[in-house]
Amino acid sequence: MNAIRFRLKGTEWYCGMNKPFTRLTTTFVLVVLFLQPVISQQTDTLYISGSYAQADLLSFFRSLESRYPVKFYYLPQWFAGETITLDFTEKPVREVVQLVLTGKPYTCKVIQGNQFVFLPKQDFIELTGQLTDYSNRSLSSETYRIVGDLDEAGSFRNVDITGLITDGETGEPIIGATVQIENMLQGAVSNTEGVYKLTLSPGLYTLIITSVGYENTVQQVRVVSSGMLNVELFDKSIAIEDVIIYGERLDRNVTGHQMSLLELDVKSIHQLPVISGGKDIIKGLTLMPGIKSVGEFSSGINVRGGGEDQNLYLINGAPLFNTSHVFGLFSVVNPDMVDKLTLYKGHIPADYGERVSSVIDIRTRETIPESRKVKGGIGLYDSKLMMELPVVKDKAFLNLGGRSSYSNWILKNINDADLSNSNAFFYDLNGTLNVNLNKNRFMISAYSSYDDFTFNNEIRYAYGSNAGSAAWNYIIGTNLASYFTLIYSRYNVLKDDLTSDFSKNRIRSGTSYTGLRYRLKYSGISKNVLDIGFNAIRYSILPGKQNALGEKSLVRPAEVEPEKGVEGAVYINDEITLSSFLTMNAGIRASGYAYLGPKTVLTYLPDMSRDSSSVSGQINYGHNEIIHTYFALEPRVSVKIQFNHTSSLKLSFDRNLQYLSLISNSSVSTPGDVWKLSDAYIRPLIANQFAIGYYRNFMNNTIEMSAEVYYKNLNNVIEYKNGVELEMIDHIESQLINAKGRNYGVELLLKKNTGTFEGWITYTFSRSLRKTTGSYPEENINNGRYFPSSYDKPHDFTVVANYHMNKRLSLSANFTYTTGRPVTLPEYKYVSRNEYVVFFSDKNKYRIPSYHRLDITLRYDESLRIRKKWKGSWSFSILNVYGRKNAYTVFYKEETPSGQNDYNRFSLYKLYLIGRPVPTITYNFIF
């Protein structure tokens, strides 16, 4: 076939297949053919038969032309080298041609009943006038991304484009990204899940996607029907002296509606200073305003004067009841496994409950890696290893990590005889399986930790946590997403008393938590983002079960009655954009709680303090029988007033309830401390917090400043009677005192985010005061006057500085000063029957000496060569550079009177854990 000849409306057109015609001329002629009316319907009645096995497609067309009255028009290069395998008998020729074109990017039009004209689908859509060019860029068809199904072209007047906008490096959704259509006043903004939606007519468009701190992205799209268009944005790069490049990200300190918020991503965690010889995200939080710890190596944190039990630690949604290894030497969270940490210490969103001071939400990596990745580290105290393993490309991956210690040597070098004769070992393991099936995301997460600590061959603690969660996130529609999570967590403790063969015993205790959470987020109402959900929790607590150890032990078996309780809550929250400068976040949480049997509950005589002498009887409750219930409303509201793009004012009020408390009569908690559920006598802890903050950024968001003021009142705080022993105590309500509290303070932060020199300075003034409210003298502390709580540290000053000498070498230092914590000390003594009788001061009347410490770290980061498979980095640190002997606690010691001790029989001493500079070295690797 050397030429194609057409006669249309009296005009002859020739297209010589052996002559070089331009694409425009050829396609124009073909389009004219497509637009002609059908003259006959021969192909509707023409049936053909044939059998072809791996036949050349071009030969197939020529065979049909020779056997039947049909003609095929095409460019030979479209089908060159293609083969077909068909077997058909008496089939319409139209149907056979459609089978041939299945899966090929071509369409076919029948002209005059028996002439088949082929054309690429993309050209047909554009050249037949079905798509209007709104982009005005005159680009080639290869430049455009197709949205929708080409087979549905021309079927709709208006279509919807939906998609997900994510961070190209982390895969995290980007909130508030703008999708603008060039040359039009139409656009969209991504919601809290990073999802956006546009309604358009089919056509050619230029989309410009922007977000603060990211490079602008331009997408040329060919919209033919409703479909998905996902977009990745990458950090904006700023060259400084043509050498150092820093990422500039969205500064939510000013623009976000959330106040008192701390967020750490992978980059932020990497920049944390070294504490206790390595990266530690829990201890790293203590370098921020309003967040402190009780002592040098204490476990957990204290947020705005609250106890350690007032913080909810979540790892992929599962709570942790112990946060430290080796009594606070290390945190239980492996930093290499953490993708993001969010801490709420002021306004806590309504979807969180269970604690009154803060929520620390830790998430492991959820973005599917492109290839296998292994990361690890070898330090003086512990080693770690983490692996990311793709399971199904772009669909599923496995994340595994673990740490183990060899920390005995550090105990041998601590300046304390008891600790130097102690032994310690720990490990922790993490694992997650992530599956991403478009609108469905599944994650199964598991965590396990174990500690074995023997103190001076007298007491042994073996304790550990096991936690897990299974989550299903489903994007129901453009504006609606659901989140369902099943949760399990358990904390077990063994305490062995090894002081003598006759008193050897083991006490078991533990806490079990089972729960589920469900929430819906809806952003379909203009200027509103609704968050609705519920959760349910079942608690089971073993306060103590004691057994003898060894044949010589005289200890009798004993058990404190277990406890059970259930907690539930429903909530609704609405983020309302009232104007461009005013945003409100309002929500309410309704929580309920039931204390369940089996349980024996004592009754007490009226008008008497609760103790063993006032017991009047007992009530026995059966299995799952309701003993006592509580119900409360927990309103939450915050307001953001945006003055301009660099400053804002935020206000908030929160009410939070806590039905679970840690029973510990010392300021420094130990693994043996027991969790206690609220019951008929011990009411849930209630906290009401008011806060106001001013936020201001300078120099293009490179310098951040904030000032926050807060006031928190607390009701039903647990305090303890003098001389109380809490271990293996039935009916512990007789040993506890009800109190109220007030915490208030000012938090200042000045932070430089980028540049060769970066870091932050914080100052916090805070008070944490308590007051008992008993009706009897024995139920009051300090005669009912306010006294400092064990977490009261009025002044705190911290400086963190990082100096980047080049792309790989950096020097960092962190200095901290805090007021010493309160203590109760003996003031008077006298001898009675050859024994000393000691009178103690009012509770927490004195303070241990102020604490201050300087640490420095020299870090040599991994190679910047992209193709290098093995990359290593080194970290050299010196803890306590100037050898400060910070007191961990103070105590009296009996001595022989002399001139050196002013002829006193008892002298006051301080116990310190680190009294000299301590060098550390860590090697990290990745491949």
Salt bridges, closest charged atoms under 4 A:
GLU12 OE2 - ARG5 NH2 2.17
GLU12 OE2 - ARG7 NH2 2.19
ASP44 OD1 - ARG94 NE 2.94
GLU82 OE1 - LYS104 NZ 3.51
GLU95 OE2 - LYS91 NZ 3.18
ASP123 OD2 - ARG23 NH2 2.25
GLU126 OE1 - ARG222 NH1 3.31
ASP151 OD1 - LYS121 NZ 2.93
ASP167 OD2 - ARG249 NH1 3.07
GLU169 OE1 - LYS267 NZ 3.46
GLU182 OE2 - ARG137 NH2 2.63
GLU193 OE2 - LYS521 NZ 3.94
ASP235 OD1 - ARG249 NH1 3.25
ASP235 OD2 - LYS267 NZ 2.51
GLU263 OE2 - ARG252 NH1 3.24
GLU263 OE2 - LYS340 NZ 3.71
ASP265 OD2 - ARG249 NE 3.96
GLU296 OE2 - ARG853 NH1 2.47
ASP336 OD2 - LYS384 NZ 3.69
ASP351 OD2 - ARG519 NH2 3.91
GLU354 OE2 - ARG517 NH2 3.11
GLU366 OE2 - ARG363 NH2 3.33
ASP382 OD2 - ARG403 NH1 3.96
GLU388 OE2 - ARG365 NE 3.39
ASP428 OD2 - HIS325 NE2 2.96
ASP428 OD2 - ARG403 NH2 2.76
ASP451 OD1 - HIS325 ND1 2.51
ASP452 OD2 - ARG460 NH2 2.79
ASP496 OD2 - ARG460 NH1 3.00
ASP496 OD1 - ARG506 NE 2.73
ASP501 OD1 - LYS504 NZ 3.71
ASP531 OD2 - ARG519 NH2 2.55
GLU563 OE2 - LYS676 NZ 2.67
GLU575 OE1 - HIS257 NE2 3.30
GLU634 OE1 - ARG636 NH2 2.94
ASP654 OD1 - HIS347 ND1 3.04
ASP679 OD2 - LYS676 NZ 2.80
GLU708 OE1 - ARG304 NH2 2.68
GLU719 OE1 - LYS843 NZ 2.81
GLU727 OE2 - LYS495 NZ 2.72
GLU747 OE2 - ARG304 NE 2.87
GLU747 OE1 - LYS345 NZ 2.97
GLU758 OE2 - HIS804 NE2 2.93
ASP792 OD1 - ARG767 NE 2.97
ASP792 OD2 - ARG847 NH2 2.40
ASP796 OD1 - LYS292 NZ 2.88
GLU827 OE2 - LYS845 NZ 2.93
ASP842 OD2 - ARG785 NH2 2.84
ASP855 OD2 - ARG853 NH2 2.77
ASP861 OD2 - HIS270 NE2 3.66
ASP861 OD1 - ARG859 NE 3.25
GLU894 OE2 - ARG905 NH1 3.83
